[in-house]
C-alpha cells in the first residue's frame, strides 16, 4: 500500500520508479518532473503498473534522442513481445505500420504519403471551415449563458474538422473519437482500440468505393502505394495527433487566457494574446506531455544512465520544455519548444494544427467577450494518463448571445484543396483528381446540410 502524495509533491515511488499515472500525477505532473530531475536528464518511471520506461526530462537530451534514430529507433516489436495483451499502454505504443514507428526508407515512404496529402489542404479553406464550425457550435450554447467548453467546443471543433478532412460521415467520426479517447485515458484500451480500428476500416471501405477530395482518398492514390493496412494506421496516427491533442491545445489555451492576469482585459484585442497564449501552452503545458518512445538496439550508456536494450525511452515534452537550463530564455514568440517533437519524426501537420486552435479560440473570444471561468482555476480537474495533459471539463459563464448561423450554406467559395506542391515523391497527375465544374460545391453543400441537421438532432 502506498501513501497519497500531498499537493505539490510527486507521486510515491512504485517499484523503484516514479509513476506517470493516477490522480496525483494528473493533478500535479510538474512536481513529478521536478522530482525526476534528481536522477539527471533521464529518469526511471512507470507508464502503468509494472510497465517500466526511462523518461527524458532534459531538453538537450531529448533533442539528442529525437535526432538520432540510428541509436534510438522507433520500432517497439521487441519490447511489445514481452507485454501482456491487456497492457494498458499497448494501444498507444504498439507497432503500427505508419511513419511514427518506422525509420529509414520505410519512414521516408510513409512520411511522403502523409506530407503530400496534407499539402493538398488549402489553408484559407481550412480557416473558413473552422470559422463556420465555431459559429455553429457557439450558436448552440450561446443563448444559455454557460457551457462546458471542453465537451461542447474544444472536443467538437477537431472532431468536426476531421470528419470533413476525412470525408467522413459524422457517426463514424464520433466512433473514432470515442475509441481514441479510451486509448488515451487507458480505460479498457483494448476494446477502445478495436472500436477505433473497426470504424477506420469502414471508412477505408467507403473511400475505396467512393473516393473524394479528402485525405484518405489522397493517401490511397499516392505513389507510395500504401496498402489498406498502412492507410488504416496512418489515418489512426493523424486522428490521434489531430483530435485529442488539438482539443487539449484549444482547452488549455482558453484556460490560460481566462485565468492568467497577464491576459486580463485584452481578450478581445485580436490575435496577439491568442498567439502568445498558444506559445505559452506549447512550452509549459503541451497537450502531449510524454510520448515519442524509442527503443535502444542494445544496452546504451546515455546521459549518465544505462539504458537497457528494447526498453522504452519516452520523451517528456512537458519536462524537457520546462528544463531549468532554459529558465532564462524568453519563451514568448520563441517556438523552439518540443511540443511538435523534433528530428525526422516531428509533427507534419503543425501548421494546420496551430491554425485550427488559434482560429477556434479567436472566434470564441470574439463571440463571447465577457466569458469567464465558472469555477476557480485550481478546481479544474485533469484526466489521468501518462501521455496527455487534458482537462475533464472547462465550465464557463458569459452574457447570453445569439450567433446567427446559416447551416445550409457553405462558408465561402474558397476551394477545399490546393494544387499539390511539386514533390520528389509525388507526381501531380497521379495525386490530383480532376475537378468537375459543379460537383465539389454541391457535395460540400450536402455535407454541411447533413452535418447541421445531425447537430440539431434531426
N, C-alpha and C positions, 0 to 999 in steps of 0.2 A: 504494500500500500504506500502511495506517495502523498505528500502534502501538497496542498494547493498553493500556487505562487501568489504572493502579495502583489498589489498594484505596483508597477514599476520594477518588478523582479522577473527574471527569466523563469521559465517552467522548470520544475525539478528534473534533474538528470535521470534518464532512464537507461539502464544497461551501459553506463559509462558514456552516454551520448545525450545531447540536448534534443528534446522532441520538437518537431515543427508541426505539431498537430494539437488539437484540443482547444477549449475555450480560452485558456490562459494565453496561449501563443497568439490566437486570433485577436484577443483584446489588446495585447501589447507586444507585437513582434520586435519592436525596437530594443526592448530590454533583453530579448534573447540574442539579437545580433551583437549587442554590446558585450554580453557575457561570453559569446563565442570568440570575441577578439582576443581573449586571454590566450587562446591557442595559436594566434597568428593569423595570416591571411586565409588559411584553410582550417576548418574545424570539423570534428566528428558530430554527426547528427543522426536522428531517426526521422525518416519521412512518414512513417506509420509504425505501429508497434512491430518490432522485430525487423524492420527494413532499414538497414544501415546505409549511410552515404557520407560523403565528405562535402561540406558546403564551403564555397569560395566566397568570403566576405570582403576581401581586399580588392580594390579597383584595379590596380596594376596586375595582380594575379589573375583576375577574371579576364582581362584583355588577353593575357598570355595564353590562357586556356582556349578562349574563343577563337583566337587567331592561329592556333596550332593543331589542326585536325589530324596531323600525322601521329602526334603523341596522344592526342585526346579525341579519338574517333567517336562517332555518334551511334554506331550500331550496338544495340543493347542485347543481342541474342544470347551471348554467353551468360550475362547476368540474369536475363529473363528465364533461362532454363532452370535456374535454381529457385525461382519464385513459385509459390503455390498459385494455382489458377485463380483463387479468390483474393489474391493480394490487392489491397485497395488502391495502390498507386499504379497498378499494371496498365489500366486503360490509358493513362496519361503518358506512360513511359515505355510501353511495349513497342516492339518493332512494327513499323508500318512501311510499306514501300512508297515513301514520299521523300521530299527534299530534306525534311528535318532529321531523318535517321540515316541519311546517306552521305557519302564523301566521294571525292574524286570525280571520275567520269559519270557515275550514276547520279551524283548530286548535280553536276552541270546539266545533264539531260533533263532531270526533273525541274530544276530551277528555271531553265529556259521556257518550259511549258507554262510555268506559273507566271513569270515576269512578263512574257509576251502576251498572255491572256489578260493580265491586269492592265497592261499598257493600252488595251483597246477600250478601256472605260474612259469616257470623256469627263474630265474633272468638272467642267462647267455644268454638264448634265447631272453629275453626281451631286453637286451643290444644290441644284434646283430640286432634285428628288428629296434630299434631306430637308430642305426648307418646307416643301409640300408636306412631307411626313410629320414634321414638327408641328405645323399648323393644324394638321388633322388631329394629332394627339392632344395638343393644348386645347383645342376646341371641345374635346370630350370632358376634360376635368376642369377647365377654366371657370365655368359658371358655378362650381361648387365652392370655390374659395379655399380649397385644401386638396392635397394629393399626396400619395406616396410616389415620389418621383422615380424611385428605383423600378417598381413594378409597372407604373403607368407611363413611364417616359424613357428612362435610361436603358431599360431592358428591351423596350419595344422598338426604339429607333434602329439599332443594329439588326434586330430580327427582321423588321420590315424591309430594310435596305438589302439584307442578304437574300430575302425572298425575291427581291427584284433582280439583284445581280445574278442570282442562280436561275432566274425564270421559274421560280418555284411556287407551286400552289401553297397558300397560307397554312393549310392543315398539315402539309408535310414539313414546312418550316417550323411550325410550333413543336412538332415531334422531335425534330433535330435539336432545337434549343433545349428542350426538356432533357433529352439524353445527354447533351453536352454539360448541362448544369449538374446533373447527377454525377458525372465523371469528375468534375472539378471539386464538388463537395464530398466526394468519396462516400456517397450514400447509395448503397447497392450498386457500385460502379460496374459490376459485371453485367447486370440487367440493363443499366443505362447505356453501356457500350453496344449491347445487342440491339436495343431500340434505335439508337443513332444509326448503326450500320444498316438496319433494315430500311429506315426512311431514306438514307442516301442511295441504297440500291434501287429503290422505287423511282427516285429522281433520275438516276442514270438511265434506267429503262425508258422513262418518259422522254429523255433527251435523245436517246438513240432513235426513237420513233419520230420525235418532233423536235429536231434541232432548231435553235433560235439564236437571237443576238444576246447571248448570255455566257457567263464564264464556263459552265460545264461544257456547253457546245463548242466553245473555242478551244478548250483543252482537249476535247476528243478529236478535233480536226487538226491539231498541232502536228508538225513534222516529227516531233518526238515519239509519236505513235504510242501513246500510253494505253495500256490495257485497261479494261474496266476496273480491275482491282486497283491499279495505280491511280486511275481517275477518282475512284471512291476515296482512297486515303489522302489524296491531295484536297479533295473537297472537305473532308473532315478536318484536315490541317488548317485550311483557310477559315473554315467556320469556327474552329476552336480559337484561332487567333483573332478573329474579327467580330465575334459576338460577346463572349464572356469578358475578355479584357477590354473591349470597347465600351461595354456598359459600365465597367468599373472606372474607366477613364472619365466618362461623362459624369457619373455619380460622384466620384471623388473630386472632380473639378468643381462641380456645383457645391459640394460640401465645403471646400476650401473658400470659395467665393462668398458663401453665406456666413462663414464662421470666423474668418480671419479679418481683424480690424484694418489691416493694410489695404483691403479691397473695399471697405465700407464706404458708402456714399458715392462709389464710382462705377456701380454695376451697369448702369445704362449708358456709359460713356463710349461705347464702341468695342472694337475687338481687342484693344491693347490689354485690358485687365484679364480677358479670357485667355489670350495667348500666354500672358505671364503666369496665370494660374495653371494652365496645362504644363508649361515648362516646370513649374514647381512640383506638380503631382508626379510628372515623369521622373524627376530627380528624387524626391523624398518619399513618395508613396506609389511606386509604379504598379500598374494594375496586374502585371505578372510579377510577383515578388521573387519567386525562386523557381528556376526551370533550366532548360537547355543542358540536359545531362549528357555527359560524355563518359567514356569507359576506357581507361588506360589499357593498352595492349599487353603490358607487362607491369610488374611491380615497379613503381616510378617514384623517385625522390623529387619532390616539388615543394617549394616554399617552406622548407624545413620539415615536411611531413612525408612519411612513407605511404604512398597511395597503392593499395592492392590492385592487382590486375582485375579488370572487369567489374570493379565496384563503382557505383555511380559517383561522378564528380559533378555536383549540381552548382550552377551559378546563382548566387543570391544577388539579383539585380538591385533589390532594396538595400541589402547590406553593402554591396560594392559602391553604389551611388552615394551612400552616406558614410563612406570610409573617412575617418578623421583626417587623413592626409589631404583630403580635398576641402577641408573646412574653410580655408582662406580664399577659395576660388569663388568668383561671382557666378551664381547659378542663373540669375535672370537673363534670358536671352542666350544662354550658353547651352547648346544641345549636344554636349559631349557625354551625356548620360548613357547608361546601358539599357534603358527600358526597351529599346528595339533590338537588343542584343548587339553583336558586333562580329566582324570577320565574315567568312563565306556564308554563314547561316543567319545573317542579320535579316530582320523583317523586310520582305519585298514590298509590303503594302503600307509602309509607314506614312507616306504622303496622303493616301486615301483615308487612313485611319484618323490622322490628325485633322484633316478637313472635316470629316463627319462629326468628330467630337466638338470642334470649335463652332461649327455652324449650329449644331444642336443646342449648345449652351447659349450662344448668342441669341438664337430665336427665343429661347425660354426667358432670358433676361429682358429682351425687348417686349415680349408679350406679358410678362408678369413683373413689372419693375419694382414692386414693393414686396417681392417674395422674401420669406424668412423661414428659418428652421422652426418646426413645431415643437421640438424638444431641445434641450441643451446638447451641445455637440458631444459632450462626454457621455451622453446617454445613448448615442447611436451604437448599434450592435454590429459586430463584424462576423462574417461567416467563417466557419472553421475550414481547415485545409492548408497544406503546405505550399501550394503553388500560387494562389491568387491573393489579392488584397481587395475584399469585396464586402460591402455592406449588406445587411439583411433587409433594410428599409431606409428610406430617406423622406420622412414626413415633413411637409412644408405647409405654410398658410400664406394667403395673399388676398388682395381685394378681388372679388369675383369679376371675371371678364368674359365677354363673348367674342370669340375669334371667328370671323366669317371664313368659311371653307366651302369650296365648291368641289366636292369629292368626285364628281363625274367628269371633271376637266383634267387635262394633263398639265403639269407645271411648265409651261413654255414650249417652245418649238425646237430647243437645242437637241441635236441628235444624241441618242444614248451612247453611241460608240464613236470613238475617234478612229481616224485612219491609222492602221498599225504602223508604228515606227519601224524603220529598217533594222533588222537584227541579223547577226551572223547565223542564228539558228532558225530563223523564220522567213519563209518566202511569202510575200504578201498574197500571191494568188492562191496559196494553199490555206491561209488562215482567214481570209476575208470572204464573208458570204455576200454575194451581190445583193444590193438593197433594192427592193421593189419600190415603185413610186409611192404607193399609198399604204401598204400593209403595216409597216412599223408603227405609224401613228395610230392606226386603227387598233393594232394589238395592244399598244400601251393604254389606249383609252378603255378598252375592255378590261385590261388588268386592273386599272385604278378603280373602275366602276365596281368590279367584283370585290376588290380589297375593301373599298369603302362600305359596301353592303355587309361584308363579313364583320367589320368593326362595329357596325350598327346592330349586329346580331340578327341580320336577315339572310 
